[in-house]
């Protein structure tokens, strides 16, 4: 078994154990393999081990992989900050976008989504930690933004995403995830049928699953430490 296949098994086991510990079904949170900066052969190795959904942060790198992997029946998620001048290739090539923080971005994705494709599945990114360096709308803006996006053709609002401030303490990790879940529940109560909480990474997936994550975004624990040089 390859290292990537072995790592995938270990991560899946962590997700299942965390779900069971939270009183959830072991398959109630699914794995998004974050393949940013990793070359296509690594993606194909993970796909050969059964992984179908992959996350990319950089538009051109992601589009290149989507095109190169055509025919592999993979699901592609854009999870990085998205500038308005780069929405078209994402609208045309990706299946999901997790990182919408402004209505303008959603409007451009809607206008540029080809009509022959299914709706683009989207999440609103919320800056739950209030960090100036992090993308995302303010928590009190999430409801109105989701409501506005829900009226746009070619898009389907699925839920919320967050990247909280890192912590090594399990209880501290849970707090921002709980805040995101509470916002999610408020938006559901307002009548939007959300079903996705995209939260949790390699270092804090257990805390995220404990608070209701339905998608966890894991890169390092699958592919290894990144070299950005």
C-alpha positions as CSV (number, residue, x, y, z in Angstrom):
1,X,0.0,0.0,0.0
2,X,1.3,3.4,-0.9
3,X,2.0,6.1,1.7
4,X,-0.9,8.2,0.4
5,X,-3.3,5.3,0.5
6,X,-2.2,4.4,4.0
7,X,-2.6,8.0,5.1
8,X,-6.1,8.1,3.6
9,X,-7.1,5.0,5.6
10,X,-5.8,6.6,8.8
11,X,-7.6,9.8,8.2
12,X,-10.9,8.0,7.4
13,X,-10.5,6.1,10.7
14,X,-10.0,9.3,12.6
15,X,-13.1,10.8,11.1
16,X,-15.2,7.7,11.8
17,X,-13.9,7.5,15.4
18,X,-14.6,11.2,16.0
19,X,-18.2,10.8,14.6
20,X,-18.9,7.8,16.8
21,X,-17.5,9.6,19.9
22,X,-20.0,12.4,19.1
23,X,-22.9,10.0,18.8
24,X,-23.0,10.4,15.0
25,X,-22.9,7.8,12.2
26,X,-19.3,7.0,11.2
27,X,-19.9,8.1,7.7
28,X,-21.8,11.4,8.5
29,X,-18.7,13.5,7.8
30,X,-17.0,13.2,4.5
31,X,-13.4,13.7,3.6
32,X,-12.2,16.4,1.2
33,X,-8.6,15.8,0.3
34,X,-6.8,19.1,0.0
35,X,-4.4,18.7,-2.9
36,X,-3.2,22.2,-3.3
37,X,0.5,22.4,-4.3
38,X,0.6,18.6,-4.8
39,X,1.2,17.4,-8.4
40,X,-1.4,15.5,-10.4
41,X,0.2,12.0,-9.7
42,X,-0.5,12.5,-6.0
43,X,-4.1,13.2,-6.8
44,X,-4.4,10.2,-9.0
45,X,-2.7,8.0,-6.3
46,X,-5.3,9.2,-3.8
47,X,-8.1,8.6,-6.4
48,X,-6.7,5.1,-7.0
49,X,-7.2,4.5,-3.3
50,X,-10.8,5.5,-3.5
51,X,-10.8,9.2,-2.8
52,X,-13.2,11.2,-5.0
53,X,-13.4,14.7,-3.7
54,X,-10.4,17.1,-3.9
55,X,-9.9,20.7,-2.7
56,X,-7.8,23.4,-4.4
57,X,-6.9,26.9,-3.3
58,X,-5.3,28.4,-6.4
59,X,-7.4,28.9,-9.5
60,X,-4.9,28.2,-12.3
61,X,-3.3,25.2,-10.5
62,X,-6.8,23.8,-9.7
63,X,-8.1,24.3,-13.3
64,X,-5.0,22.6,-14.7
65,X,-5.6,19.5,-12.5
66,X,-9.3,19.4,-13.3
67,X,-8.6,19.3,-17.0
68,X,-5.7,16.8,-16.6
69,X,-7.9,14.5,-14.6
70,X,-10.9,14.5,-16.9
71,X,-12.4,11.1,-17.1
72,X,-11.5,10.1,-13.6
73,X,-15.0,11.0,-12.2
74,X,-13.6,13.3,-9.5
75,X,-15.4,16.0,-7.6
76,X,-13.5,19.3,-7.4
77,X,-14.0,21.9,-4.6
78,X,-12.5,25.4,-4.7
79,X,-11.7,26.3,-1.1
80,X,-9.3,29.4,-1.4
81,X,-10.0,33.1,-1.5
82,X,-11.5,34.0,-4.8
83,X,-11.0,37.3,-6.6
84,X,-13.7,38.7,-8.9
85,X,-11.4,38.6,-11.9
86,X,-10.8,34.8,-11.5
87,X,-14.4,33.6,-11.1
88,X,-15.0,32.4,-14.6
89,X,-12.7,29.4,-14.7
90,X,-14.0,28.4,-11.3
91,X,-17.6,28.7,-12.5
92,X,-16.8,26.7,-15.6
93,X,-14.7,23.9,-14.1
94,X,-15.4,23.3,-10.4
95,X,-18.3,21.5,-8.7
96,X,-18.2,23.3,-5.4
97,X,-17.0,26.7,-4.0
98,X,-16.5,26.9,-0.2
99,X,-15.1,30.4,0.1
100,X,-17.8,32.9,-0.9
101,X,-17.6,36.0,1.4
102,X,-19.2,38.7,-0.8
103,X,-22.3,38.8,-2.9
104,X,-20.4,40.2,-5.9
105,X,-18.4,36.9,-6.1
106,X,-21.6,34.9,-6.0
107,X,-23.2,37.0,-8.7
108,X,-20.3,36.6,-11.0
109,X,-20.2,32.8,-10.4
110,X,-23.9,32.7,-11.1
111,X,-23.6,34.7,-14.4
112,X,-20.6,32.6,-15.5
113,X,-21.9,29.1,-14.6
114,X,-22.6,27.3,-17.9
115,X,-26.2,26.4,-18.2
116,X,-25.4,22.8,-19.4
117,X,-23.7,22.1,-16.0
118,X,-25.5,21.3,-12.7
119,X,-25.8,24.2,-10.2
120,X,-22.5,25.1,-8.6
121,X,-22.7,24.0,-4.9
122,X,-21.6,26.9,-2.7
123,X,-20.8,27.6,0.9
124,X,-20.5,31.0,2.6
125,X,-17.2,31.5,4.4
126,X,-17.6,33.0,7.9
127,X,-14.7,34.6,9.8
128,X,-15.7,33.2,13.2
129,X,-12.4,34.2,14.8
130,X,-12.4,37.7,13.6
131,X,-8.8,37.6,12.4
132,X,-7.8,40.4,10.1
133,X,-5.7,37.9,8.1
134,X,-8.6,35.5,7.4
135,X,-11.2,35.7,4.7
136,X,-14.9,35.4,5.4
137,X,-17.9,37.5,6.1
138,X,-18.7,38.7,9.7
139,X,-20.9,36.2,11.6
140,X,-23.8,38.7,11.7
141,X,-23.7,39.0,7.9
142,X,-24.0,35.3,7.1
143,X,-27.8,35.0,7.1
144,X,-28.4,37.9,4.7
145,X,-25.6,36.7,2.4
146,X,-27.0,33.2,2.2
147,X,-30.5,34.5,1.5
148,X,-29.2,36.7,-1.3
149,X,-27.2,33.9,-2.9
150,X,-30.2,31.6,-2.7
151,X,-32.0,33.7,-5.3
152,X,-29.2,33.4,-7.9
153,X,-29.6,31.0,-10.8
154,X,-26.9,28.4,-11.3
155,X,-25.9,28.3,-7.7
156,X,-27.1,26.2,-4.8
157,X,-26.3,27.3,-1.2
158,X,-25.3,24.3,0.8
159,X,-23.9,25.7,4.0
160,X,-21.1,27.4,5.8
161,X,-17.3,27.2,5.9
162,X,-14.7,28.5,8.4
163,X,-11.0,28.4,9.1
164,X,-10.7,29.3,12.8
165,X,-7.6,30.5,14.6
166,X,-5.3,27.5,15.3
167,X,-5.2,26.1,18.8
168,X,-3.7,22.9,20.3
169,X,-6.4,22.8,23.0
170,X,-9.4,20.6,22.2
171,X,-11.9,22.7,24.1
172,X,-10.6,25.9,22.5
173,X,-10.7,24.3,19.1
174,X,-14.4,23.4,19.6
175,X,-15.6,26.9,20.4
176,X,-15.4,28.5,16.9
177,X,-16.8,25.4,15.3
178,X,-19.7,25.6,17.8
179,X,-20.2,29.2,16.9
180,X,-20.3,28.3,13.2
181,X,-22.8,25.5,13.9
182,X,-25.1,27.9,15.8
183,X,-25.0,30.4,12.9
184,X,-25.8,27.5,10.6
185,X,-28.8,26.4,12.7
186,X,-30.1,30.0,12.8
187,X,-30.0,30.2,9.0
188,X,-31.8,26.8,8.8
189,X,-34.4,28.2,11.2
190,X,-34.9,31.1,8.9
191,X,-36.0,28.8,6.2
192,X,-32.9,28.0,4.1
193,X,-32.3,24.2,3.7
194,X,-28.6,24.1,4.5
195,X,-26.9,20.7,4.9
196,X,-23.2,21.4,4.9
197,X,-20.7,22.5,7.5
198,X,-17.2,22.6,6.0
199,X,-14.9,22.8,8.9
200,X,-11.9,21.0,10.4
201,X,-8.4,20.3,9.1
202,X,-5.6,17.9,9.9
203,X,-4.9,19.3,13.4
204,X,-8.5,19.8,14.6
205,X,-10.8,17.5,12.7
206,X,-11.9,15.7,15.9
207,X,-13.1,19.0,17.4
208,X,-14.9,19.9,14.1
209,X,-16.6,16.6,13.9
210,X,-17.7,16.9,17.5
211,X,-19.4,20.1,16.6
212,X,-21.2,18.8,13.5
213,X,-18.8,19.1,10.5
214,X,-20.1,17.3,7.4
215,X,-17.0,18.0,5.3
216,X,-13.5,18.0,6.7
217,X,-10.7,19.5,4.6
218,X,-7.5,17.4,5.1
219,X,-4.3,18.0,3.2
220,X,-1.1,17.5,5.4
221,X,-2.3,14.3,7.1
222,X,-2.8,12.7,3.6
223,X,-0.1,14.2,1.4
224,X,2.5,15.3,3.9
225,X,4.0,18.7,4.8
226,X,3.8,21.2,1.9
227,X,6.9,22.9,0.5
228,X,5.8,26.4,-0.8
229,X,9.3,27.3,-2.1
